[in-house]
Amino acid sequence: AAAIDLGDKVLIVATDPITFATDEIGYYSVMVNANDVATSGAEPRWYTVTILLPEKDASESMVDKIFGQICRACETLNISIIGGHTEITHGLDRPILVGQMMGEVQKEALIRTAGAEPGDVILLSKGICIEGTSVIAREMERDLSSRGVSQDLVERAQRFLFEPGIGVVEEARLACQAGGVHAMHDPTEGGLANGLHELAMAAGVAVEVEIEQIPVYEESRVLCEAFELNPLGVIASGALLITASPPDAEKILDRAEGQGVAMSRIGRVMGRGMPAVTMITSEGDAPLPYFDRDEVVKIL
């Protein structure tokens, strides 16, 4: 996101396309763009969107469906739709949405991904890989059946879009209310692994993460195993990385528990220097892999 100095306040502006999913893309667009604003400590307020429709399949009902999804998501987060652009575009085989979200935050409350400090505890909300689980279940339903995955599990995974949900605005808000947040980052393409690397690179720090402390939903594990995907590299919208000093991390954990939001300690920030992420496993320590392409790309 960009942070624009307005004096006492900062305007946060973010943009993100929806390219993996074809189902519920309006909802996806609002949520992932709101996430990018919320991780700066801002409240998402204003949304615009460019909607590119496939020449062959474009219809009035398609447009109505997408805008219905957008409106419902915006109402959920109290966001105003302030403009955008819609067109039929040659060469597309699916709708493409490019959303833009804006929000405000007091200058002194601005949070940066680069803010992680040595000694910080690393927290993770919910688990991984929520968005990837929903995308796989919705886009690959027939293949999953042929691979022996039960229809009941597939349907549960499809609902991951809404429960546990791909939004992190609530988690970001409660962390800011608890106070003491040094950095926040929502892992997306490349999954949690790339999110941790991005946090380390932004702050110029080394990070250690305990693999056994990372929550992986049963539905996510089964779907990733069905296609031989590493869940650490699967698109992970719905999880939020937070770093804070140990005392402030405890305050965030307490507030999360009080509000019924799942939050786990998964690691710590070590020292400044060459950015690196080490995973601690029962078999020893090893570098956490960085994924040049999201694991979901292998099957879509």
N, C-alpha and C positions, 0 to 999 in steps of 0.2 A: 504494500500500500504506500501511497504518497502522503506525506504530512505537510500541509500548507499552513504557514504561520499567518494567523489572522489577528495577532495581538495577544489578548488574554486567552483566546481559544485557538485550537488547531483543527483545521478541516482535514479529515482523513478520506482519501479517495482510493478505491480499489476496483480492479476489473478482472474478470475470470470467465473463460468460455466453458460451455458444457459440450463435450465431444464424445465421451464414452457412452453415456446413457441415451436412450431414445424414449424411455417411458418416464413420465413425471418430470420432464426436463424443466418446466417452469418452476416447480418447487425446488429442484436442484439448484437452479441459477440463483434464486433469491438467497437460499441458505448458505451456499459456499461463498458468495460475495459478502454476505453479512458477517460470516466468520472472519474474513480478512480484515474487516473494519474493527470488529470486536477485539481482536488480538492486539490492537493498538491501545486498548483501554477506552475506546470510543463507543457510543451508542449508535448503531446503524439507524439512519433516518430517511435517506432519499435514494431511490432506485431508478435507474434507466436501463433499457435493454434494447439490443439490436437482434432481431429475429430474422434468420435467413431460412426460407422455406424451399423444399425441393420442387423443382419444376414439374415433375411427373405427378406427385402425390398431393400437392398443396390444395387445401380446400378450406372453406369457411369453417367447417366443423373442427378442423385441425387447429386453426387460429383460436377459435373459441375455447377449445380444450386447454391450449397452452396458457392463454390469458387467465383462464379460471384457476389454473395451478398457481400462477404468479400472484393473483389477487389473494388467494387463501393463505399463501406463505407470508405475504406482506401484512395481512391482517393479524396473523399470529404474532409477529414481531413489532407491530405498530409502526410499520414503514410506509412512507408515501411513495406511490409511483408517480414520477414527475416528467416522464417523457421517454422517447426512444424512437425506433425505426423498424419497420417491417417491410420485407420484400420477398419476391420469388427470385431465386438465384440459380442460374444455370450450373449444371455439373454436380449438384448435391444429390445424395441418395437418402438423406435424413435431415430433419430440422437441426439447425445449429443456433444456439443462443450465446450471445456475448453480453453478460450483465455488467453493470457498473453500480457500485454502492458508495454512498457518502455518509459520513457521520461526524460528530463533533466531540471534542474532549478538551477539558481545561489543559493549558500548556503544561502545568506542573504534574498532571496526571498521565501524560503521554507515556506509553510503554513501547519499547523497541525490542525486536528480536535480538539485537546486539547487546542487550542489557545484562545477560547472564554473567554472574560473578563467581570467582573461585570460592568454594565452600557451599554454594547453593545446593539445595535439594531439588531434584527434578521430579515433578509430579505429572501424572497422566490421567486425564479424565476418561471415564467409560473404559473402552478397550479398543483393540484393533481386530479386523479392518472393516469398519462399519459400512462405509460407502462401497468398498469393493465387494463385500458380501451381497449387498443389495443389487449392485450392477450385475454380478455374475448370475444371481438367482433370477433376475428379470430378463436378462439377455440370452442366457444359455439354458433355459428351463428344460428343453427337450434333451439336450446333451446330458444334463445331470440325471435325468430319468434313466437313460441308457447306461449310465455309469453306476447305477445302483443306489443313487441318493433318493431317499424317500420323498414323496410329494409333500408330506407334512413338514419336513425340515426345509424344503425349498420354499414353501409358503411363509414359514417363519422368517426365513432369510430375506424374502422379498419385502417384508414389513420393516426390515432394519432401516429403511429410508426414514421411517417415522418413529420407530421404537427399536433400539435406543435413540435413533435419529442422527442425522448428519450435521445438525446445528450445534455450535459451541457457544452461542451468545450467552446462554444462562450460566455456563461454567466460567466464562470470562468475566461476567458481571459479578458473580459471587466472589471470585478471587480478588477482584479490584476492591470490592467492599470490605473484604477481610484485611486488605492492605499489605504492603511490603512486597508486591510482585516486582521482580527485576526484569523478567522477559516472558513473553508468551509467543507461541507459534503453533499453527494448526497444520499438522502433517497431511499432505494431499498426495500428488503424484510421487511415486517412489516410496510411499508408505511411511511408517514410523522411522524406518532406517534413514531415509533421506531427510526427514524432518529433523532428526537429531544431528545429522551432518550439517544441515543448513543453520541450525542454531549454533553449533560449534564454530562454523566458519564466520558467521555474522559477528560473534563475540570474541573470536580469536582465543578459544579456550579448548582444553581437552575435557572429554566427558567420559564417564563410566556408567554403564547401564547394566542392571541385573536382569538377564533374560527371563529368569523364572518369575520375576515380579510383574512382567508385562501381561495384562489380561488379554486372552484370546478367546472370543466366544466359540462355543462348540460348533455353531452353524458355520462360522468363518473357517474353523479348522477343517471341517468335513469338506467344504467347497474347495478350499485351497488344495487339500490332498487329492480331490477328484481330478484336478487339472495339473497337479504337481507344481503348484505355485508356492513361493515363500511368503507367508503372511506378513513378514516384516517389510516386504517391498510392494504390497498391494495398497492401492489408493485408500487413504485413511481418514477422509473427512468424517467428523463426528468425535474425534479425539482431540484433546487440547494439551499441549505441552506447556508447563508453567515452571519457572525457576524462582526460588525465593530462599532467603536465609532459613536455617533450621527452625528458629522460633516462629517466623512468619509462615513457613510451610505448615507447621502444626495448626496455626490459626486457620489457614485455608482448608486443611483437612477437617477440622472441627466444624467449620461452617458448611462444608460440602456434606458432611454426615448429617448435620441438622436439617439440611434442605433435601436430603434423599438423593444426592448426586454422587455417583461412584467416582472415587478418586484414589489413586495409588501412588506410593513412592516407588520410582523405578530406577533411580540413579542419583548421581551427584556430579557437579561441576568441579573439576580438579584445578589445574593451574592455567595461567595464560601462556601463550606460545603457539606452536604449530597446531592448528585445529585437528582434532582426532577424536574418534569415538571407539571406545573399547567395550566389548560385551563380555560380561562375567558369566560363565556357565559352570555347571557342575563338573565339566571336564577341563576347566581352565579358562584363561583369558585369551581373547582373539579380537582382531579388528572387526568392527561391524561393517558388513558390506555396504557399498553405495550402488544403487541401481540406476544404470544409464537410461533404462526405460522401465516404466511401471510394469509390474508382473502381469497385470490384467491385459496388457497389449498382446501378450502371447496368444490369447484365446479369442479376442474380439476382432 
